[in-house]
């Protein structure tokens, strides 16, 4: 585990909490709990042997207004992703062929990666219930297959109110940075999030 992701996370949290000290007080503060479906985006470069699969996240987010439109967020949770348990290798100089005699399978790689992400960022409500967001921080490994790494994300979503204090938050965002011991490049993915939101 390197100290770089931890230092970056602490700097981001310090900046965000400095804004929080000046944030408006009142009923706009909210706490949300949700789940996230993770859809990987495979890197398209020659020689890629990593086959990411779908994953699942559970997240907890605190949101506090700086202005009526701009809010800061702090998030944590658990993220579980997996890889294809069978990796296909082939001679990259000859190209891929389903009938290639150079292809073989190897079951020696890990299949499950578990992380504890800690991020901070901002939400901007460009309309009453619609927003764009950006956040960054660290994903801390919680099993031997995952690697602690710097992560960042950005996306958009909408809040559907259910009464004066409750709502459902639907979001879609691009995420990048998760690393594991079987792949030396950060993984790109899409996150589909649905969360219950309580305002107080």
Secondary structure, 3 states (H helix, E strand, C coil): CCCHHHHHHHHHHHHHHHHHHCCCCCCCCEEEEEEEEEEEECCCCCCCCCCECCEEEEEEEEEEECCCCEEEEEEEEEEEEEECCCEEECCCCCCCCCCCCCCEEECCCCCEEEEEEEEEEEEEECCCCEEEEEEEEEEEECCCCEECEEEEEEEEEEEEEECCCEEEEEEEEEEEEEEECCEEEEEEEEEEEEEEEEEC
